[in-house]
Amino acid sequence: GDSGGPLVADGYQIGLVSYGLPCAKGSPDVFTKVYSFIDWINATIAENKIQ
């Protein structure tokens, strides 16, 4: 499925697919805001020395 896929606007990732129904069912997908987790993301990158 698409869970975990990026939601990108103007070249920036602003969300992740949380869940959605199969394509063409007329229901919106549900996303998680990346910014809500920015402190955790940055700490995890720093702890693991990811560049």
C-alpha distance matrix in Angstrom:
0.0 3.8 5.7 8.7 8.9 12.5 14.5 17.6 21.0 24.2 22.8 22.0 18.7 19.2 16.0 12.6 9.7 10.5 8.7 8.9 9.7 8.7 10.3 14.1 14.7 16.9 15.4 14.8 11.8 13.1 13.8 15.8 18.9 19.3 23.0 23.2 22.5 24.5 27.2 24.9 23.1 26.5 28.0 25.3 25.7 29.5 29.5 27.6 29.6 26.6 27.8
3.8 0.0 3.8 6.2 5.5 8.9 10.8 13.9 17.3 20.5 19.2 18.3 15.1 15.6 12.5 9.3 6.6 8.4 7.5 8.0 9.9 9.6 10.3 13.9 14.8 16.2 14.5 13.0 9.7 10.8 10.8 13.0 15.7 16.1 19.8 20.3 19.8 21.6 24.5 22.6 20.6 23.9 25.7 23.3 23.5 27.3 27.7 26.0 27.7 24.6 25.5
5.7 3.8 0.0 3.8 5.5 8.8 10.9 14.3 17.8 21.1 19.8 18.1 14.5 14.6 11.1 7.4 4.9 5.4 5.6 7.9 10.7 11.6 12.9 16.4 16.6 17.7 15.3 13.4 9.7 9.4 9.1 10.4 13.5 13.8 17.6 17.6 16.8 19.0 21.7 19.6 17.9 21.5 23.0 20.6 21.3 25.0 25.2 23.8 25.8 23.0 24.3
8.7 6.2 3.8 0.0 3.8 6.5 9.4 12.4 16.0 19.1 17.3 15.4 11.7 12.2 9.0 5.3 5.0 6.4 8.4 11.0 14.1 15.1 16.0 19.3 19.8 20.4 18.0 15.5 11.8 10.8 9.0 9.2 11.6 11.1 14.9 15.2 14.0 15.8 18.5 16.4 14.4 17.9 19.5 17.1 17.6 21.3 21.8 20.4 22.2 19.3 20.6
8.9 5.5 5.5 3.8 0.0 3.8 6.9 9.6 13.3 16.3 14.6 13.3 9.9 11.0 8.4 5.4 5.2 8.3 9.7 11.2 14.2 14.5 14.5 17.6 18.8 19.2 17.3 14.7 11.2 11.2 9.4 10.5 12.2 11.6 15.4 16.5 15.7 16.9 20.0 18.5 16.0 19.0 21.3 19.1 18.8 22.6 23.5 22.0 23.3 20.0 20.6
12.5 8.9 8.8 6.5 3.8 0.0 3.8 6.0 9.8 12.7 11.0 9.5 6.3 7.6 5.9 4.7 6.4 9.8 11.9 13.2 16.4 17.0 16.4 19.1 20.4 20.1 18.3 15.1 12.0 11.7 9.0 9.7 10.3 9.5 12.8 14.7 14.3 14.8 18.3 17.4 14.7 17.3 20.1 18.4 17.8 21.5 23.0 21.7 22.5 19.1 19.3
14.5 10.8 10.9 9.4 6.9 3.8 0.0 3.8 6.9 10.4 9.8 8.4 5.7 5.8 4.7 5.6 7.0 10.4 12.3 13.0 16.2 17.1 16.1 18.1 19.4 18.5 16.6 13.2 10.6 10.5 7.8 9.1 9.1 9.3 12.1 14.1 14.7 15.2 18.9 18.7 16.3 18.7 21.7 20.6 20.1 23.5 25.3 24.4 25.0 21.8 21.6
17.6 13.9 14.3 12.4 9.6 6.0 3.8 0.0 3.8 6.8 6.1 5.4 4.4 5.7 7.0 8.9 10.8 14.2 16.1 16.7 19.7 20.3 18.8 20.5 22.2 21.0 19.6 16.1 14.0 14.0 11.3 12.1 11.0 10.5 12.6 15.4 16.0 15.5 19.3 19.6 16.9 18.6 22.0 21.3 20.1 23.3 25.6 24.6 24.7 21.4 20.5
21.0 17.3 17.8 16.0 13.3 9.8 6.9 3.8 0.0 3.8 5.4 5.4 6.5 6.8 9.2 11.9 13.8 16.9 18.8 19.1 22.0 22.7 20.9 22.0 23.7 22.0 20.8 17.2 15.8 15.9 13.2 14.1 12.3 12.2 13.2 16.3 17.5 16.7 20.5 21.4 18.9 20.2 23.8 23.6 22.3 25.1 27.7 27.1 26.9 23.7 22.5
24.2 20.5 21.1 19.1 16.3 12.7 10.4 6.8 3.8 0.0 3.8 5.6 8.5 9.5 12.5 15.2 17.3 20.6 22.5 22.8 25.6 26.1 24.1 25.1 27.0 25.3 24.3 20.9 19.6 19.7 17.0 17.5 15.3 14.7 15.1 18.6 19.6 18.1 21.7 23.0 20.3 21.0 24.7 24.8 23.0 25.5 28.5 27.9 27.1 24.0 22.2
22.8 19.2 19.8 17.3 14.6 11.0 9.8 6.1 5.4 3.8 0.0 3.8 6.8 9.3 12.0 14.2 16.6 19.9 22.1 22.8 25.7 26.0 24.2 25.7 27.7 26.5 25.4 21.9 20.1 20.0 17.1 17.3 15.3 13.8 14.7 18.3 18.6 16.9 20.4 21.3 18.2 18.8 22.6 22.2 20.2 22.8 25.7 24.8 24.0 20.6 18.8
22.0 18.3 18.1 15.4 13.3 9.5 8.4 5.4 5.4 5.6 3.8 0.0 3.8 6.0 9.1 11.7 14.6 17.6 20.2 21.4 24.6 25.4 24.1 25.9 27.4 26.2 24.5 20.9 18.7 18.0 14.7 14.2 11.9 10.2 10.9 14.5 14.8 13.1 16.7 17.7 14.8 15.6 19.3 19.1 17.4 20.1 22.9 22.4 21.8 18.7 17.3
18.7 15.1 14.5 11.7 9.9 6.3 5.7 4.4 6.5 8.5 6.8 3.8 0.0 3.8 5.8 8.0 11.1 14.0 16.7 18.2 21.6 22.6 21.7 23.8 25.1 24.1 22.1 18.6 16.0 15.0 11.5 11.0 9.2 7.4 9.2 12.4 12.4 11.5 15.2 15.6 12.7 14.3 17.7 17.1 16.0 19.0 21.4 20.7 20.8 17.6 17.0
19.2 15.6 14.6 12.2 11.0 7.6 5.8 5.7 6.8 9.5 9.3 6.0 3.8 0.0 3.8 7.3 10.4 12.6 15.5 17.0 20.6 22.1 21.4 23.2 24.0 22.7 20.4 16.7 14.3 12.8 9.2 8.4 6.0 5.4 6.9 9.8 10.8 10.5 14.4 15.0 12.9 14.8 18.0 17.9 17.4 20.3 22.5 22.3 22.7 19.9 19.6
16.0 12.5 11.1 9.0 8.4 5.9 4.7 7.0 9.2 12.5 12.0 9.1 5.8 3.8 0.0 3.8 6.8 8.8 11.8 13.6 17.3 19.0 18.8 20.9 21.4 20.4 17.8 14.2 11.4 9.6 5.9 5.3 4.5 4.9 7.9 9.5 10.3 11.2 14.9 14.7 12.8 15.5 18.3 17.6 17.6 20.8 22.5 22.2 23.2 20.3 20.7
12.6 9.3 7.4 5.3 5.4 4.7 5.6 8.9 11.9 15.2 14.2 11.7 8.0 7.3 3.8 0.0 3.8 6.1 9.1 11.4 15.0 16.6 16.8 19.5 19.9 19.5 16.9 13.6 10.2 8.5 5.3 5.2 6.8 6.8 10.5 11.3 11.2 12.8 16.1 14.9 13.1 16.3 18.6 17.1 17.5 20.9 22.1 21.3 22.8 19.9 20.7
9.7 6.6 4.9 5.0 5.2 6.4 7.0 10.8 13.8 17.3 16.6 14.6 11.1 10.4 6.8 3.8 0.0 3.8 5.7 7.6 11.3 12.9 13.4 16.2 16.4 16.3 13.7 10.8 7.1 6.1 4.6 6.5 9.3 10.3 13.9 14.1 14.3 16.3 19.4 18.0 16.4 19.8 21.9 20.2 20.7 24.3 25.1 24.2 25.8 22.9 23.9
10.5 8.4 5.4 6.4 8.3 9.8 10.4 14.2 16.9 20.6 19.9 17.6 14.0 12.6 8.8 6.1 3.8 0.0 3.8 7.2 10.8 13.2 14.6 17.4 16.8 16.9 13.7 11.3 7.7 5.4 4.9 6.0 9.7 11.1 14.5 13.7 13.9 16.6 19.3 17.6 16.7 20.4 21.8 20.1 21.4 24.8 25.1 24.5 26.7 24.1 25.5
8.7 7.5 5.6 8.4 9.7 11.9 12.3 16.1 18.8 22.5 22.1 20.2 16.7 15.5 11.8 9.1 5.7 3.8 0.0 3.8 7.1 9.7 11.6 14.4 13.4 14.1 11.0 9.4 6.1 5.3 7.1 9.3 13.0 14.8 18.0 17.3 17.6 20.4 23.1 21.3 20.4 24.1 25.5 23.7 24.8 28.3 28.6 27.7 29.9 27.3 28.7
8.9 8.0 7.9 11.0 11.2 13.2 13.0 16.7 19.1 22.8 22.8 21.4 18.2 17.0 13.6 11.4 7.6 7.2 3.8 0.0 3.8 6.6 8.3 10.7 9.7 10.4 7.7 6.8 4.3 5.9 8.7 11.9 15.2 17.3 20.5 20.1 20.7 23.3 26.2 24.7 23.6 27.2 28.9 27.0 28.0 31.5 32.0 31.0 33.0 30.2 31.3
9.7 9.9 10.7 14.1 14.2 16.4 16.2 19.7 22.0 25.6 25.7 24.6 21.6 20.6 17.3 15.0 11.3 10.8 7.1 3.8 0.0 3.8 6.4 8.5 6.8 8.7 6.7 7.8 6.9 9.3 12.4 15.6 18.9 21.1 24.2 23.8 24.5 27.1 30.0 28.3 27.3 30.8 32.5 30.5 31.5 35.1 35.4 34.3 36.3 33.5 34.6
8.7 9.6 11.6 15.1 14.5 17.0 17.1 20.3 22.7 26.1 26.0 25.4 22.6 22.1 19.0 16.6 12.9 13.2 9.7 6.6 3.8 0.0 3.8 6.6 6.3 9.2 8.7 10.1 9.4 12.3 14.9 18.2 21.3 23.1 26.4 26.4 26.8 29.1 32.2 30.5 29.0 32.5 34.3 32.1 32.7 36.4 36.7 35.3 37.2 34.1 35.1
10.3 10.3 12.9 16.0 14.5 16.4 16.1 18.8 20.9 24.1 24.2 24.1 21.7 21.4 18.8 16.8 13.4 14.6 11.6 8.3 6.4 3.8 0.0 3.8 5.6 7.9 8.6 9.6 9.5 13.0 15.3 18.9 21.6 23.3 26.5 26.9 27.6 29.5 32.8 31.4 29.6 32.9 35.1 33.0 33.2 37.0 37.7 36.1 37.7 34.4 35.0
14.1 13.9 16.4 19.3 17.6 19.1 18.1 20.5 22.0 25.1 25.7 25.9 23.8 23.2 20.9 19.5 16.2 17.4 14.4 10.7 8.5 6.6 3.8 0.0 3.8 5.6 7.9 9.7 11.0 14.7 17.3 21.0 23.5 25.5 28.5 29.0 30.0 31.9 35.3 34.2 32.5 35.7 38.0 36.1 36.3 40.0 40.9 39.5 40.9 37.6 38.0
14.7 14.8 16.6 19.8 18.8 20.4 19.4 22.2 23.7 27.0 27.7 27.4 25.1 24.0 21.4 19.9 16.4 16.8 13.4 9.7 6.8 6.3 5.6 3.8 0.0 3.8 5.6 8.7 10.4 13.8 16.9 20.6 23.3 25.7 28.6 28.6 29.8 32.1 35.3 34.1 32.8 36.1 38.2 36.4 37.0 40.6 41.3 40.1 41.8 38.7 39.4
16.9 16.2 17.7 20.4 19.2 20.1 18.5 21.0 22.0 25.3 26.5 26.2 24.1 22.7 20.4 19.5 16.3 16.9 14.1 10.4 8.7 9.2 7.9 5.6 3.8 0.0 3.8 6.7 9.6 12.9 16.0 19.7 22.0 24.7 27.2 27.3 29.0 31.1 34.4 33.6 32.4 35.6 37.8 36.4 36.9 40.5 41.4 40.5 42.0 38.9 39.4
15.4 14.5 15.3 18.0 17.3 18.3 16.6 19.6 20.8 24.3 25.4 24.5 22.1 20.4 17.8 16.9 13.7 13.7 11.0 7.7 6.7 8.7 8.6 7.9 5.6 3.8 0.0 3.8 6.7 9.5 12.9 16.5 19.0 21.9 24.3 24.1 25.8 28.1 31.3 30.4 29.5 32.8 34.8 33.5 34.3 37.7 38.5 37.8 39.5 36.6 37.3
14.8 13.0 13.4 15.5 14.7 15.1 13.2 16.1 17.2 20.9 21.9 20.9 18.6 16.7 14.2 13.6 10.8 11.3 9.4 6.8 7.8 10.1 9.6 9.7 8.7 6.7 3.8 0.0 3.8 6.5 9.5 13.2 15.4 18.3 20.7 20.6 22.4 24.6 27.8 27.2 26.1 29.3 31.5 30.4 31.0 34.4 35.4 34.8 36.4 33.5 34.0
11.8 9.7 9.7 11.8 11.2 12.0 10.6 14.0 15.8 19.6 20.1 18.7 16.0 14.3 11.4 10.2 7.1 7.7 6.1 4.3 6.9 9.4 9.5 11.0 10.4 9.6 6.7 3.8 0.0 3.8 6.6 10.3 12.9 15.5 18.2 18.2 19.5 21.8 25.0 24.0 22.9 26.2 28.3 26.9 27.6 31.1 31.9 31.2 32.9 30.0 30.7
13.1 10.8 9.4 10.8 11.2 11.7 10.5 14.0 15.9 19.7 20.0 18.0 15.0 12.8 9.6 8.5 6.1 5.4 5.3 5.9 9.3 12.3 13.0 14.7 13.8 12.9 9.5 6.5 3.8 0.0 3.8 7.0 10.0 12.8 15.5 14.9 16.3 18.9 21.9 20.9 20.2 23.6 25.4 24.3 25.3 28.6 29.4 29.0 30.9 28.2 29.2
13.8 10.8 9.1 9.0 9.4 9.0 7.8 11.3 13.2 17.0 17.1 14.7 11.5 9.2 5.9 5.3 4.6 4.9 7.1 8.7 12.4 14.9 15.3 17.3 16.9 16.0 12.9 9.5 6.6 3.8 0.0 3.8 6.5 9.1 11.9 11.7 13.0 15.3 18.5 17.7 16.7 19.9 22.0 21.0 21.9 25.1 26.1 25.9 27.5 24.8 25.7
15.8 13.0 10.4 9.2 10.5 9.7 9.1 12.1 14.1 17.5 17.3 14.2 11.0 8.4 5.3 5.2 6.5 6.0 9.3 11.9 15.6 18.2 18.9 21.0 20.6 19.7 16.5 13.2 10.3 7.0 3.8 0.0 3.8 6.2 8.9 8.2 9.3 11.9 14.8 14.1 13.5 16.7 18.6 17.9 19.0 22.1 23.0 23.1 24.8 22.5 23.6
18.9 15.7 13.5 11.6 12.2 10.3 9.1 11.0 12.3 15.3 15.3 11.9 9.2 6.0 4.5 6.8 9.3 9.7 13.0 15.2 18.9 21.3 21.6 23.5 23.3 22.0 19.0 15.4 12.9 10.0 6.5 3.8 0.0 3.8 5.5 5.6 7.6 9.4 12.7 12.8 12.1 14.8 17.1 17.1 17.9 20.6 22.1 22.5 23.8 21.5 22.2
19.3 16.1 13.8 11.1 11.6 9.5 9.3 10.5 12.2 14.7 13.8 10.2 7.4 5.4 4.9 6.8 10.3 11.1 14.8 17.3 21.1 23.1 23.3 25.5 25.7 24.7 21.9 18.3 15.5 12.8 9.1 6.2 3.8 0.0 3.8 5.4 5.6 6.4 10.0 10.1 8.7 11.3 13.9 13.8 14.2 17.0 18.7 19.0 20.0 17.8 18.4
23.0 19.8 17.6 14.9 15.4 12.8 12.1 12.6 13.2 15.1 14.7 10.9 9.2 6.9 7.9 10.5 13.9 14.5 18.0 20.5 24.2 26.4 26.5 28.5 28.6 27.2 24.3 20.7 18.2 15.5 11.9 8.9 5.5 3.8 0.0 3.8 5.3 5.0 8.4 9.8 9.2 10.8 13.4 14.3 14.8 16.9 18.9 19.9 20.6 18.7 19.1
23.2 20.3 17.6 15.2 16.5 14.7 14.1 15.4 16.3 18.6 18.3 14.5 12.4 9.8 9.5 11.3 14.1 13.7 17.3 20.1 23.8 26.4 26.9 29.0 28.6 27.3 24.1 20.6 18.2 14.9 11.7 8.2 5.6 5.4 3.8 0.0 3.8 5.9 8.1 8.9 9.7 11.7 13.5 14.4 15.8 17.7 19.1 20.4 21.7 20.2 21.2
22.5 19.8 16.8 14.0 15.7 14.3 14.7 16.0 17.5 19.6 18.6 14.8 12.4 10.8 10.3 11.2 14.3 13.9 17.6 20.7 24.5 26.8 27.6 30.0 29.8 29.0 25.8 22.4 19.5 16.3 13.0 9.3 7.6 5.6 5.3 3.8 0.0 3.8 5.6 5.4 6.1 8.7 10.1 10.6 12.3 14.3 15.4 16.7 18.2 16.9 18.3
24.5 21.6 19.0 15.8 16.9 14.8 15.2 15.5 16.7 18.1 16.9 13.1 11.5 10.5 11.2 12.8 16.3 16.6 20.4 23.3 27.1 29.1 29.5 31.9 32.1 31.1 28.1 24.6 21.8 18.9 15.3 11.9 9.4 6.4 5.0 5.9 3.8 0.0 3.8 5.5 5.0 6.1 8.5 9.8 10.5 12.2 14.1 15.5 16.2 14.9 15.8
27.2 24.5 21.7 18.5 20.0 18.3 18.9 19.3 20.5 21.7 20.4 16.7 15.2 14.4 14.9 16.1 19.4 19.3 23.1 26.2 30.0 32.2 32.8 35.3 35.3 34.4 31.3 27.8 25.0 21.9 18.5 14.8 12.7 10.0 8.4 8.1 5.6 3.8 0.0 3.8 5.5 5.3 6.1 8.6 10.0 10.6 12.2 14.3 15.3 14.9 16.2
24.9 22.6 19.6 16.4 18.5 17.4 18.7 19.6 21.4 23.0 21.3 17.7 15.6 15.0 14.7 14.9 18.0 17.6 21.3 24.7 28.3 30.5 31.4 34.2 34.1 33.6 30.4 27.2 24.0 20.9 17.7 14.1 12.8 10.1 9.8 8.9 5.4 5.5 3.8 0.0 3.8 5.5 5.1 6.0 8.5 9.8 10.4 12.2 14.0 13.6 15.6
23.1 20.6 17.9 14.4 16.0 14.7 16.3 16.9 18.9 20.3 18.2 14.8 12.7 12.9 12.8 13.1 16.4 16.7 20.4 23.6 27.3 29.0 29.6 32.5 32.8 32.4 29.5 26.1 22.9 20.2 16.7 13.5 12.1 8.7 9.2 9.7 6.1 5.0 5.5 3.8 0.0 3.8 5.5 5.2 6.2 8.7 10.0 10.8 12.1 10.8 12.5
26.5 23.9 21.5 17.9 19.0 17.3 18.7 18.6 20.2 21.0 18.8 15.6 14.3 14.8 15.5 16.3 19.8 20.4 24.1 27.2 30.8 32.5 32.9 35.7 36.1 35.6 32.8 29.3 26.2 23.6 19.9 16.7 14.8 11.3 10.8 11.7 8.7 6.1 5.3 5.5 3.8 0.0 3.8 5.5 5.1 6.2 8.6 10.1 10.4 9.7 10.9
28.0 25.7 23.0 19.5 21.3 20.1 21.7 22.0 23.8 24.7 22.6 19.3 17.7 18.0 18.3 18.6 21.9 21.8 25.5 28.9 32.5 34.3 35.1 38.0 38.2 37.8 34.8 31.5 28.3 25.4 22.0 18.6 17.1 13.9 13.4 13.5 10.1 8.5 6.1 5.1 5.5 3.8 0.0 3.8 5.5 5.1 6.0 8.6 9.8 10.3 12.5
25.3 23.3 20.6 17.1 19.1 18.4 20.6 21.3 23.6 24.8 22.2 19.1 17.1 17.9 17.6 17.1 20.2 20.1 23.7 27.0 30.5 32.1 33.0 36.1 36.4 36.4 33.5 30.4 26.9 24.3 21.0 17.9 17.1 13.8 14.3 14.4 10.6 9.8 8.6 6.0 5.2 5.5 3.8 0.0 3.8 5.4 5.1 6.2 8.4 8.4 11.3
25.7 23.5 21.3 17.6 18.8 17.8 20.1 20.1 22.3 23.0 20.2 17.4 16.0 17.4 17.6 17.5 20.7 21.4 24.8 28.0 31.5 32.7 33.2 36.3 37.0 36.9 34.3 31.0 27.6 25.3 21.9 19.0 17.9 14.2 14.8 15.8 12.3 10.5 10.0 8.5 6.2 5.1 5.5 3.8 0.0 3.8 5.6 5.4 5.9 5.1 7.6
29.5 27.3 25.0 21.3 22.6 21.5 23.5 23.3 25.1 25.5 22.8 20.1 19.0 20.3 20.8 20.9 24.3 24.8 28.3 31.5 35.1 36.4 37.0 40.0 40.6 40.5 37.7 34.4 31.1 28.6 25.1 22.1 20.6 17.0 16.9 17.7 14.3 12.2 10.6 9.8 8.7 6.2 5.1 5.4 3.8 0.0 3.8 5.5 5.0 6.5 8.5
29.5 27.7 25.2 21.8 23.5 23.0 25.3 25.6 27.7 28.5 25.7 22.9 21.4 22.5 22.5 22.1 25.1 25.1 28.6 32.0 35.4 36.7 37.7 40.9 41.3 41.4 38.5 35.4 31.9 29.4 26.1 23.0 22.1 18.7 18.9 19.1 15.4 14.1 12.2 10.4 10.0 8.6 6.0 5.1 5.6 3.8 0.0 3.8 5.6 7.9 11.0
27.6 26.0 23.8 20.4 22.0 21.7 24.4 24.6 27.1 27.9 24.8 22.4 20.7 22.3 22.2 21.3 24.2 24.5 27.7 31.0 34.3 35.3 36.1 39.5 40.1 40.5 37.8 34.8 31.2 29.0 25.9 23.1 22.5 19.0 19.9 20.4 16.7 15.5 14.3 12.2 10.8 10.1 8.6 6.2 5.4 5.5 3.8 0.0 3.8 5.4 9.1
29.6 27.7 25.8 22.2 23.3 22.5 25.0 24.7 26.9 27.1 24.0 21.8 20.8 22.7 23.2 22.8 25.8 26.7 29.9 33.0 36.3 37.2 37.7 40.9 41.8 42.0 39.5 36.4 32.9 30.9 27.5 24.8 23.8 20.0 20.6 21.7 18.2 16.2 15.3 14.0 12.1 10.4 9.8 8.4 5.9 5.0 5.6 3.8 0.0 3.8 6.4
26.6 24.6 23.0 19.3 20.0 19.1 21.8 21.4 23.7 24.0 20.6 18.7 17.6 19.9 20.3 19.9 22.9 24.1 27.3 30.2 33.5 34.1 34.4 37.6 38.7 38.9 36.6 33.5 30.0 28.2 24.8 22.5 21.5 17.8 18.7 20.2 16.9 14.9 14.9 13.6 10.8 9.7 10.3 8.4 5.1 6.5 7.9 5.4 3.8 0.0 3.8
27.8 25.5 24.3 20.6 20.6 19.3 21.6 20.5 22.5 22.2 18.8 17.3 17.0 19.6 20.7 20.7 23.9 25.5 28.7 31.3 34.6 35.1 35.0 38.0 39.4 39.4 37.3 34.0 30.7 29.2 25.7 23.6 22.2 18.4 19.1 21.2 18.3 15.8 16.2 15.6 12.5 10.9 12.5 11.3 7.6 8.5 11.0 9.1 6.4 3.8 0.0
